[in-house]
Amino acid sequence: MRKHEPRGGTFIALSIFFGLFVLFLYGPLSTIVILSFQGENGGLTFPMNGVSFHWFGNLFEKQAVGDFGGSFTRSALLGLMVMVTTVVVTLAAGLAFRRRFRGGAFLFYLTVASLIVPSILVSLGIGLLFRILGLPPAWYSSAFGAHLTWTLPFGLLIMFAVFNRFDKSYEEAARDLGAGPWQTFRNVVVPIILPSLIGVGLFGFSLSYDEFARTLMTAGTFNTLPLEIYGMTTNVTTPVLYALGTVTTAFSFLIIILSLVGIVVLRRRRARRLAA
């Protein structure tokens, strides 16, 4: 029986739509990357006045463009904090929700409800609460909590999908061989779901690293990288802004590539163990 194939018109329409999507997504990014290599006397638009790495060097001059190094460090540390917390909490929640318990449905909907609340309202509410309590908002406290209201629901939904497809026969076989609950979890469950845990961690880091709205009212006196970039758009009139965009984009792609490589290595190791 022949598989149904899309008609010519449908295929052409989908191709055009996909082409426009790719152009809309990567066109502006490509423009920023190209203009970041402007010559020393170049401006913010085409045509380019020479090619150089001048603006990448100027990027780290604090008096010229702001505290890029400090804001990058704060965003990276905050992202790592959010990543670890998201992985640990969502893993524990995923394990807990494998069994039905009273109030579980209410707890689930209460958790994912933060996804439909406007981010700026979450930021405003958390920042206001800290001020009422007499606590100064800071990137490592109030912003950390604000970011978790964004990453935990996504991580929880991913872990639900993982455990819904998890074959419990592996755990039963381990228990039949005399393994205890902790041994089963450490030697059976974790190796199987480890690629998914890496994905949750990457997702949590990416959401936190790029988050602007939930950081706006909660970061305190020190900016994270998205806030620093936004501030630079109001007072920087040189291609150094494009150089910053190129560096941060390259860093994001590097994190994604390293995570994918890690998943491939883990899968190969698991395949070798099963083959042995």
C-alpha positions in Angstrom: 0.0 0.0 0.0 1.5 3.3 -1.1 2.0 6.0 1.5 0.0 9.2 1.1 2.3 11.9 -0.3 1.5 15.7 -0.1 0.3 17.3 -3.2 2.6 19.6 -5.2 0.8 22.7 -4.1 0.9 21.8 -0.5 4.6 20.9 -0.7 5.5 24.2 -2.3 3.5 26.2 0.3 5.2 24.4 3.1 8.6 24.9 1.5 8.0 28.6 1.1 6.7 28.9 4.7 9.8 27.0 6.1 12.1 29.1 3.9 10.6 32.3 5.3 10.8 30.9 8.8 14.5 30.2 8.4 15.1 33.6 6.9 13.2 35.4 9.7 15.1 33.4 12.3 18.7 33.4 11.0 18.7 36.5 8.8 18.9 39.1 11.5 21.3 36.9 13.4 23.6 36.6 10.4 23.5 40.4 9.9 24.6 40.9 13.5 27.4 38.4 13.2 28.7 40.0 10.0 28.5 43.6 11.3 30.4 42.6 14.4 33.5 42.3 12.2 33.3 45.9 11.1 36.5 47.9 10.7 37.6 50.3 13.4 35.8 53.2 11.7 32.7 51.2 10.8 29.2 51.9 11.9 26.0 50.1 12.8 24.8 49.5 9.2 26.1 48.4 5.8 28.3 48.9 3.9 31.1 47.6 6.0 34.2 49.8 6.4 36.9 47.2 6.5 37.1 43.9 8.4 38.6 43.5 11.9 38.3 42.1 15.4 38.5 45.6 16.9 35.0 45.6 18.5 35.6 42.3 20.1 38.6 43.8 21.9 36.6 46.9 22.8 33.9 44.6 24.2 35.9 44.0 27.4 36.6 47.7 28.1 34.2 48.4 31.0 34.2 52.1 30.7 33.2 51.9 27.1 30.4 49.4 27.0 29.4 48.6 30.6 30.1 45.6 32.9 30.0 42.8 30.3 32.3 40.5 32.2 30.4 40.9 35.5 27.0 40.5 33.9 28.1 37.5 32.0 29.5 35.8 35.1 26.3 36.6 37.0 24.1 35.1 34.3 26.3 32.0 34.0 26.3 31.4 37.7 22.5 32.0 37.9 22.0 29.7 35.0 24.0 26.9 36.7 22.1 27.4 40.0 18.8 27.2 38.2 19.9 24.2 36.1 21.0 22.1 39.1 17.9 23.0 41.1 15.6 22.3 38.1 17.1 18.9 37.5 17.0 17.8 41.2 13.5 19.1 41.9 11.8 17.9 38.7 13.5 14.5 39.0 12.1 14.1 42.6 8.7 15.4 41.5 8.7 13.0 38.5 9.4 10.1 40.8 6.7 11.2 43.2 4.0 11.6 40.6 4.5 8.1 39.4 2.1 7.1 42.1 -1.2 8.8 42.7 -1.6 10.7 45.9 -4.2 13.0 47.4 -3.8 16.6 46.2 -1.5 15.6 43.3 -3.7 17.0 40.6 -4.1 20.3 42.4 -0.3 20.5 43.0 0.4 19.8 39.4 -2.0 22.6 38.1 -0.7 25.0 40.7 2.9 24.4 39.5 2.2 24.8 35.8 -0.1 27.8 36.4 3.0 30.1 36.5 3.4 29.5 32.7 0.3 31.5 32.0 1.0 34.4 34.3 2.7 37.3 32.5 6.4 37.2 33.3 6.6 40.8 34.1 3.9 40.4 36.8 5.9 37.5 38.4 9.0 39.7 38.4 7.0 42.7 39.9 5.4 40.5 42.5 8.6 38.8 43.7 10.5 42.1 43.8 7.7 43.8 45.7 7.5 40.9 48.2 11.2 41.1 48.9 11.0 44.9 49.6 8.0 44.4 51.9 10.0 41.8 53.8 13.0 44.2 54.0 15.2 42.0 51.9 17.2 43.6 49.0 16.4 42.0 45.7 19.5 40.3 44.2 20.3 38.0 41.2 21.2 35.1 43.5 18.0 35.3 45.6 14.9 37.0 44.2 15.9 36.5 40.6 16.8 32.9 41.3 13.3 32.3 42.6 11.7 34.1 39.7 13.6 32.0 37.2 12.5 28.8 38.9 8.9 29.8 38.4 9.7 29.6 34.7 12.0 26.5 34.5 10.4 24.1 37.0 7.0 23.8 35.2 8.8 23.0 31.9 11.1 20.5 33.6 8.2 18.9 35.3 6.3 18.4 32.1 9.4 16.8 30.5 9.9 14.4 33.4 6.2 13.4 33.2 6.7 12.5 29.5 9.9 10.6 30.4 8.3 8.5 33.2 5.1 7.9 31.3 7.2 6.0 28.7 9.5 4.4 31.2 9.4 0.6 31.2 9.0 -0.5 34.8 10.1 -4.0 33.9 13.7 -2.9 34.2 13.1 -2.0 37.8 11.2 -5.2 38.5 14.1 -7.2 37.0 16.6 -5.4 39.2 14.5 -6.1 42.3 14.2 -9.8 41.3 18.0 -9.9 41.2 18.2 -8.6 44.8 18.8 -4.9 44.2 17.5 -2.5 46.8 15.5 0.7 46.0 18.6 2.9 46.0 20.6 0.5 43.9 17.7 0.2 41.4 17.4 4.0 41.2 21.2 4.6 40.9 22.1 1.7 38.5 18.9 1.3 36.5 16.7 4.3 36.5 19.3 7.1 36.3 21.4 5.6 33.5 18.2 5.2 31.4 16.8 8.7 31.9 20.2 10.5 32.0 20.0 11.9 28.5 16.6 13.4 29.4 18.1 14.8 32.6 20.8 16.5 30.5 18.0 17.9 28.3 16.2 19.3 31.3 19.4 20.8 32.6 20.1 22.4 29.3 16.6 23.7 29.0 16.7 25.2 32.5 20.1 26.8 31.9 19.0 28.3 28.5 15.8 29.7 29.9 17.6 31.3 32.8 20.5 32.6 30.8 18.3 34.4 28.4 15.5 35.5 30.7 14.8 39.2 30.8 11.2 39.9 32.0 11.4 37.9 35.2 14.8 39.4 36.0 13.9 43.0 35.4 12.4 43.7 38.9 14.3 41.0 40.8 18.0 41.4 39.8 18.7 44.2 42.3 21.6 46.6 41.7 23.7 44.3 39.5 22.5 43.4 36.0 22.5 40.0 34.4 23.6 39.7 30.8 20.1 40.3 29.2 19.6 43.4 31.3 23.1 44.6 30.5 22.5 44.1 26.7 19.2 46.0 27.0 20.9 48.9 28.7 23.6 48.9 26.1 21.0 49.4 23.3 20.1 52.8 24.8 23.7 54.2 25.0 26.0 52.2 22.7 26.2 53.4 19.1 29.1 51.3 17.8 29.3 47.7 16.5 30.5 46.6 19.9 26.9 45.8 20.6 26.9 43.4 17.6 30.2 41.8 18.9 28.5 41.2 22.2 25.6 39.5 20.4 28.0 37.3 18.5 29.9 36.2 21.6 26.8 35.4 23.6 25.2 33.5 20.6 28.4 31.5 20.2 28.4 30.7 23.9 24.8 29.4 23.7 25.6 27.2 20.7 28.7 25.9 22.4 26.6 24.8 25.4 24.1 23.1 23.1 26.8 21.3 21.2 28.6 20.1 24.4 25.3 18.8 25.7 24.5 16.9 22.5 28.0 15.4 22.5 27.5 14.3 26.1 24.2 12.6 25.3 25.8 10.8 22.3 28.7 9.6 24.5 26.4 8.4 27.2 24.3 6.4 24.7 27.3 4.8 23.2 28.6 3.8 26.7 25.2 2.3 27.5 25.1 0.4 24.2 28.5 -1.1 24.9 27.5 -2.2 28.4 24.4 -3.8 27.0 26.4 -5.5 24.3 28.9 -6.8 26.9 
